[in-house]
Amino acid sequence: MNKIITFIKEAKEELLKVNWPSKKQTLNYTLIVIGVSLAVAVFLGGLDYIFNYLLKVFII
């Protein structure tokens, strides 16, 4: 039981040393991730549409 308590205390000490991002930074990073995800989705969706069209025209 002593090892568990020591581990929890040390983990808490380490978490206090972490340089957490500010609310503004977190919001900016979140918006960047959402934007990049949407851009990749649109790009892959466009490729899917183009390949689907080419398959219908030339193969089917």
PyMOL commands that set and color helices and strands:
alter all, ss='L'
color gray80, all
select helices_A, chain A and resi 2-17+23-58
alter helices_A, ss='H'
color red, helices_A
deselect
rebuild
show_as cartoon
